[in-house]
Amino acid sequence: MADWKDIGKIVAGVAPVLGAVLGGPAGAIASAAGSLVASCVGCDPSPEAVSSALRNPELLLQLRSLEQEQQTRLLEWQGEQLRLSLEMERELSRRHEADMQSDSWLSKNVRPLCVLLFTVALIGGVFGPDIPAQKLSVLTDLGFGVYGYYFLGRSVFDKGAVRLRMGRDHAGNKSG
């Protein structure tokens, strides 16, 4: 079953801005872009119908001209998606800060506990009794998400291991 992100990957080769909007994080904007694509290729505004229509290379090439005609609208949509994405990141940071300032032991330790539980589950899945490959694959994917979020998002960025030095030297002084 196709979704707008899948369509965005197909479209990005001929119309990169349109593809980025289709594959963006804001569902309502991606859906509006999908309706625009559907009207251009003459099909129902559903990901499945658009995916079927885009199997015709001539229709795919029409999207390049659609992107040029609708460039202002698409750039506005892309800007809105970026704004929403930044807002989600800010809210997540605020939640992390609130968790760390809380007096609750659980709120401060929920992420390390999740990492521990996924580690135990993965070890149990690999070395334990036979588990269907599909279930182990799902568990592995979830584990990578948890590990990636915890070690990259939490450890690296929140603890300041990565610092952006825009226009500053190593001592923190403004450079030329």
C-alpha positions as CSV (number, residue, x, y, z in Angstrom):
1,M,0.0,0.0,0.0
2,A,1.6,3.3,-1.1
3,D,1.6,6.5,0.8
4,W,2.6,10.1,0.0
5,K,6.2,9.5,1.1
6,D,6.5,6.7,-1.4
7,I,5.1,8.9,-4.1
8,G,7.5,11.7,-3.0
9,K,10.5,9.4,-3.6
10,I,9.2,8.6,-7.2
11,V,8.5,12.3,-8.0
12,A,11.7,13.7,-6.5
13,G,13.7,12.5,-9.6
14,V,11.9,14.8,-12.0
15,A,10.4,17.4,-9.6
16,P,12.6,17.7,-6.4
17,V,10.6,20.4,-4.6
18,L,7.3,18.6,-5.3
19,G,8.8,15.3,-4.1
20,A,10.1,16.9,-0.9
21,V,6.6,18.3,-0.2
22,L,5.0,15.0,-0.8
23,G,7.5,13.2,1.4
24,G,7.4,15.9,4.2
25,P,6.4,15.5,7.8
26,A,3.1,17.4,7.6
27,G,0.4,15.0,6.5
28,A,-2.1,17.7,5.5
29,I,0.4,19.5,3.3
30,A,1.5,16.2,1.7
31,S,-2.1,15.4,1.1
32,A,-2.7,18.7,-0.6
33,A,0.3,18.2,-2.8
34,G,-0.9,14.7,-3.6
35,S,-4.3,16.2,-4.7
36,L,-2.3,18.7,-6.9
37,V,-0.4,15.8,-8.5
38,A,-3.6,13.7,-8.9
39,S,-5.3,16.6,-10.8
40,C,-2.2,17.0,-13.0
41,V,-2.1,13.3,-14.0
42,G,-5.9,12.9,-14.1
43,C,-6.6,10.3,-11.3
44,D,-8.2,10.0,-7.9
45,P,-6.4,11.9,-5.1
46,S,-5.2,8.8,-3.3
47,P,-1.6,7.5,-3.1
48,E,-2.5,4.2,-4.7
49,A,-4.2,5.9,-7.7
50,V,-1.3,8.4,-8.2
51,S,1.2,5.6,-7.9
52,S,-0.5,3.6,-10.6
53,A,-0.8,6.6,-12.9
54,L,2.9,7.5,-12.4
55,R,4.0,4.2,-14.0
56,N,3.5,6.1,-17.2
57,P,6.7,8.0,-17.8
58,E,5.0,10.7,-19.8
59,L,2.8,11.6,-16.8
60,L,5.8,11.6,-14.6
61,L,7.4,14.2,-16.9
62,Q,4.3,16.4,-16.7
63,L,5.1,16.9,-13.0
64,R,8.3,18.8,-13.9
65,S,6.1,21.5,-15.6
66,L,3.6,21.3,-12.7
67,E,6.5,22.1,-10.3
68,Q,7.5,25.1,-12.4
69,E,4.0,26.4,-12.6
70,Q,3.3,25.9,-8.9
71,Q,6.7,26.8,-7.6
72,T,5.6,29.6,-5.3
73,R,2.9,27.5,-3.7
74,L,5.2,24.5,-3.3
75,L,7.9,26.6,-1.7
76,E,5.4,28.0,0.7
77,W,4.2,24.4,1.6
78,Q,7.8,23.3,2.0
79,G,8.5,26.3,4.3
80,E,5.4,25.5,6.4
81,Q,6.6,21.9,6.7
82,L,10.0,23.0,7.9
83,R,8.4,25.4,10.4
84,L,6.2,22.6,11.8
85,S,9.3,20.3,12.0
86,L,11.2,22.9,13.9
87,E,8.2,23.4,16.2
88,M,8.1,19.7,16.9
89,E,11.9,19.7,17.7
90,R,11.4,22.6,20.1
91,E,8.5,20.9,21.9
92,L,10.6,17.7,22.2
93,S,13.4,19.7,23.7
94,R,11.0,21.4,26.2
95,R,9.7,18.0,27.2
96,H,13.3,16.7,27.8
97,E,14.1,19.8,29.9
98,A,10.9,19.3,31.9
99,D,11.7,15.6,32.5
100,M,15.2,16.5,33.8
101,Q,13.9,19.2,36.1
102,S,11.2,16.9,37.5
103,D,11.5,15.3,40.9
104,S,10.1,12.1,39.5
105,W,12.6,9.2,39.2
106,L,10.7,7.7,36.4
107,S,10.6,10.8,34.2
108,K,14.3,11.2,34.5
109,N,15.1,7.5,33.7
110,V,12.4,6.4,31.2
111,R,14.8,6.6,28.2
112,P,17.6,4.6,29.8
113,L,15.0,2.0,30.9
114,C,13.7,1.8,27.3
115,V,17.2,1.2,26.0
116,L,17.8,-1.5,28.7
117,L,14.5,-3.3,27.9
118,F,15.1,-3.2,24.1
119,T,18.6,-4.6,24.7
120,V,17.3,-7.4,26.8
121,A,14.5,-8.1,24.2
122,L,17.0,-8.2,21.3
123,I,19.4,-10.5,23.2
124,G,16.5,-12.7,24.1
125,G,15.3,-12.7,20.5
126,V,18.7,-13.5,19.0
127,F,19.8,-16.1,21.6
128,G,16.5,-17.4,22.8
129,P,13.9,-19.8,21.3
130,D,13.0,-19.5,17.7
131,I,11.2,-16.3,16.9
132,P,9.7,-15.7,13.5
133,A,12.0,-13.5,11.4
134,Q,9.3,-10.9,10.8
135,K,8.8,-10.3,14.5
136,L,12.6,-10.2,15.1
137,S,12.9,-7.7,12.2
138,V,10.3,-5.4,13.7
139,L,11.9,-5.6,17.1
140,T,15.3,-4.8,15.6
141,D,13.9,-1.8,13.7
142,L,12.3,-0.5,16.9
143,G,15.6,-1.1,18.7
144,F,17.5,0.9,16.2
145,G,15.0,3.8,16.6
146,V,15.4,3.7,20.4
147,Y,19.2,3.4,20.3
148,G,19.5,6.1,17.6
149,Y,17.2,8.5,19.5
150,Y,18.9,7.8,22.8
151,F,22.5,7.9,21.8
152,L,22.3,10.5,19.1
153,G,19.5,12.7,20.2
154,R,19.8,12.5,23.9
155,S,23.5,11.9,24.6
156,V,25.2,13.8,21.8
157,F,23.0,16.9,21.4
158,D,21.3,17.3,24.8
159,K,24.5,16.9,26.7
160,G,26.3,19.3,24.5
161,A,28.9,16.9,23.0
162,V,28.1,18.6,19.7
163,R,28.3,22.4,19.6
164,L,27.8,24.6,16.7
165,R,30.5,27.3,16.6
166,M,29.0,29.8,14.2
167,G,31.7,32.4,13.6
168,R,33.6,31.5,16.8
169,D,37.1,30.1,17.3
170,H,37.9,27.2,19.7
171,A,38.1,29.6,22.7
172,G,34.6,30.9,21.9
173,N,35.7,34.3,20.7
174,K,34.1,35.8,17.6
175,S,36.3,35.3,14.6
176,G,36.9,37.8,11.8
